[in-house]
Each structure stands twice: as C-alpha cells, then as structure tokens.
C-alpha cells in the first residue's frame, strides 16, 4: 500500500478540520513541503480494505509543522502503519518564511 499517500490524505483532512486548505495556504503564498518523513510498516493493507487515517499535529514552531499518522483497517484493532512528517514553511520561490500567527493558533 502507498502509506505516504494515505498520510497526505490524513494531513489534508486535518488541515480542513482546522479551517484551511492547501489551496488557501498557497493562495496566501505559503507552501508546506515535506522535509522529513518516516514510516513503520506493521501489516499490509489488502485490496478492498476500508482504511482509516488518524492524524495529529505533533509540533508547531515559527517555521515548521510536524504530524503523526496511524493507518488502520476499518473495524480492526492495531495500526497497519505509523509515520511522521515534518514540513517547512516556504514562500512560492521556496524561501523559508514564518508561519502566520493565525495559522499557528489554528494548528496549535
């Protein structure tokens, strides 16, 4: 399974729950590229599995955001995979920038 793709889905959904989308952030000149990622594969996901992604914000600093993930098969116990990603705040040209205070409050 493509667990990193599922992590992205979880992260996108969590941002939406916080009242923002990647499109909104990019329109405001803020990009959050992944600068570090790791995953621990515990069990395989199988075709036709209904997967759940549990995502949490683990860190918010001046220019970085961290997330953790658990991918689970719907209705079962124990994760199939766990992971973390770290993201840097950059402008449209890829230059570092600070996270806006309103965003830090929404995430933190």
N, C-alpha and C positions, 0 to 999 in steps of 0.2 A: 504494500500500500504506500501511497505517497503522503506520509505523515506530515512533512513540512508544508504541503499544500493544505492539509487539514488545519495545521497551526495557523496558517494565514486566514482561513475562513473563520476560525475562532477569534482571532485578533480583530478582524474586520467587524464581526458581530459585536464584540465587546466595545469597540470604539463607537459603534452605532448606539449601543445602550447608554453610552456616556454622552450622547447628543451630538456626535460628529461623524463624518465620513472621511475616507481618504480623499475623496474628490473635494470636499470642503477645505481640508488642510492644504491640498495642493493649489487650490484656487487662491488661498491666502499666502502662497509662496513657501509653504513648509512641506518638506518631504521627510519621511522616516525610514530610510533604508536599513535593512538588516546588516549589522556589522559583526554580529557573532550569533551562532546558532548551534545547538546540540540537541540530540535526541537519544533516547534509550528505548530500543525496541524490545518489548517484552513478549508479545504474542502477535501472530499475524491477523490482520483483518481479512475476511473472506468475501468473495463475491456475494452481492446482495445483502451484506451486513448493513444494518442501520447504525451509523456511528454518531456518537455524541462527543463534542469537544468542550471541555471545561477549561476556561482561560481566566487567568488572574494577572493583574498588574503587580509586579514584584518590586519595582523601583521606578521612581521619577526623580530626576535631578534637573539641573539647569539646562542640559542639552541632550539628555538620554532618557530612554524609557525601556524598562525590562518587562517581559511577560513570561509566564509559565503555562504549560499546557498538559492536559491529560486527555488522551483519546480513549473512549470506551465503546464497547459494543452495547447497543441499547438493551436494557434489561438484564445485564450481567454485572457481576462484581469484578473489580480489578481492572486496572488500565491495560490497554494494548500497547500504548506507548506514552512516554512522558517527554517533555522537552522544555527548552528555554530559548528565548531570543532576546537580543539586545539591539536597540535601534538608536541611531544618532539623528539629531535634528539638523537638517541642512536646508539651504535655500535652493532655488531652481538651478543654480550653477554648481551645486554640490559643496558649497562653502558652509562650514559649521555656523550654526546660529542657535540662539537660546530658544527654549520652548516658551511660547507666550504664557503669561501668568494665568490667564483664563483656562488654558489647556492644562496646565499643571494642576490647577484646582480641580478641574473635571476628572482628571485621571487619579489624583492622589488622595 
